[in-house]
Amino acid sequence: MATISANLQAVRTRIDCAALACGRAPETISLLAVSKAQPAACVLEAVTAGQTTFGENYVQEGVEKINAIGRTDLEWHFIGPLQSNKTRAVAEAFSWVHTIDRLKIAERLSQQRPEQLPPLQICLQINVSGEDSKSGIHSAETTKLARDVVKLPRLRLRGLMAIPAASDDPTQQRSAFRTLHQLFEQLRTDGFDLDTLSMGMSNDIEAAIAEGATLLRVGTAIFGERKLKS
């Protein structure tokens, strides 16, 4: 079985090759290791291999893992659905939240972010595929939510995030990512200071990079199948 270190190297090689193939600099693309349902020991193995940013989908599991590992040099991103009664734990433990699709959640995070911590870095989640089962706002709602979020203290709006409908077709993959990138560029044209496109996972790294991803959320290709119960 391949080790986490070898898997990380393979993913980084994929990123480098995909970036160079479309004329991008590999260093402009960040890798977020999605460690949901993985034990702390696997996270530490990835840390030993040079990975310092990790993504968690479940609040309780994520907070427990962060506390158990106890490393202040690691950066933790919350990338799962967030309910109102869980915002305080996220505001206190994480550096980023990728899944803002309601002003109420952003307001609670702003109110609950401790003063001694840097502002919480925020991405708005966009439902680019129009799936009823997916979280995220529709493209037409993005500008209003962005305007409201940038007014909140203790938060910094960094960009957009999406989880498109699963597809093995590179053309379909790229179409969904292109939609998000176009919306991102429109917001930038409108004056929003954005720098992050959180899109692309294990099966569509190349398509995401070709369409401008700056942050890839990769779990299975690094850690293998989940080891803990969700």
C-alpha positions, -999 to 999 in steps of 0.1 A, spaced: 0 0 0 13 34 -9 22 56 20 7 90 26 40 106 18 42 89 -15 6 98 -22 13 134 -14 42 134 -38 21 119 -65 -6 146 -61 19 174 -61 34 159 -93 -1 159 -108 -6 195 -98 28 206 -113 21 188 -146 -14 201 -149 -3 237 -141 26 236 -166 3 221 -193 -19 251 -192 8 277 -187 3 283 -150 30 285 -123 26 255 -100 34 276 -69 2 296 -75 -19 266 -66 -23 254 -30 -31 219 -18 -55 214 10 -54 179 24 -89 168 33 -85 148 65 -121 142 74 -126 107 89 -89 102 91 -72 96 125 -47 121 139 -18 98 131 -25 101 94 -25 139 96 8 138 114 22 115 87 12 141 61 28 168 83 60 149 83 58 148 45 56 186 44 18 192 44 6 220 67 -30 228 56 -59 205 63 -96 204 57 -123 190 79 -161 185 71 -175 177 105 -173 202 134 -169 179 164 -145 156 147 -124 185 134 -122 203 167 -113 171 185 -85 164 160 -72 199 161 -70 198 199 -55 163 199 -27 173 175 -21 206 192 1 220 165 -1 258 161 19 257 129 -9 240 110 -38 257 92 -72 242 94 -101 248 69 -137 240 76 -152 227 43 -184 211 53 -220 223 59 -223 245 89 -253 248 112 -260 278 134 -254 259 167 -219 248 156 -206 282 145 -188 291 178 -166 260 177 -156 267 141 -150 304 148 -127 295 177 -108 266 161 -104 271 124 -86 296 102 -109 293 71 -145 285 63 -153 276 27 -190 269 29 -207 302 36 -241 303 18 -262 322 44 -256 357 59 -268 344 93 -239 319 95 -214 346 85 -228 370 111 -225 344 138 -189 336 128 -181 373 129 -196 377 164 -179 346 178 -144 349 163 -121 356 192 -105 390 192 -70 376 197 -72 355 165 -67 369 130 -98 374 110 -116 342 98 -109 337 61 -141 331 42 -152 316 8 -188 317 -5 -201 284 -16 -218 285 -50 -241 258 -63 -228 258 -99 -246 226 -110 -280 237 -97 -284 204 -77 -312 205 -51 -292 182 -28 -261 205 -28 -255 234 -5 -245 268 -19 -262 298 -33 -271 304 -69 -248 326 -90 -274 354 -91 -273 357 -53 -236 359 -50 -230 397 -53 -255 405 -26 -241 380 -1 -206 391 -9 -215 428 -2 -230 418 31 -201 396 42 -174 421 35 -191 445 59 -187 421 88 -158 425 113 -135 396 122 -141 381 87 -122 385 54 -138 374 22 -112 356 1 -131 339 -28 -155 313 -40 -159 275 -35 -179 249 -54 -186 212 -54 -199 205 -89 -220 175 -98 -197 144 -100 -186 136 -135 -158 116 -152 -161 137 -183 -133 163 -184 -155 186 -206 -183 186 -181 -158 191 -152 -142 221 -169 -176 236 -177 -186 237 -141 -153 251 -130 -154 277 -157 -188 289 -145 -173 295 -110 -142 312 -124 -163 336 -145 -183 345 -114 -151 351 -95 -137 374 -122 -170 393 -123 -168 399 -86 -132 411 -89 -143 435 -117 -170 448 -94 -143 457 -68 -141 427 -45 -106 419 -33 -107 381 -40 -77 358 -45 -91 322 -39 -109 298 -61 -115 267 -40 -124 240 -65 -111 206 -76 -108 173 -57 -91 139 -63 -108 130 -95 -108 164 -113 -76 181 -103 -65 187 -139 -98 202 -150 -99 225 -120 -64 238 -126 -71 243 -163 -100 266 -153 -81 286 -127 -83 269 -93 -60 283 -67 -68 259 -39 -75 221 -44 -93 201 -18 -79 166 -20 -86 137 3 -88 102 -11 -58 106 -34 -37 115 -3 -52 94 25 -70 66 7 -105 56 19 -119 69 51 -107 53 83 -132 67 108 -169 66 109 -185 98 96 
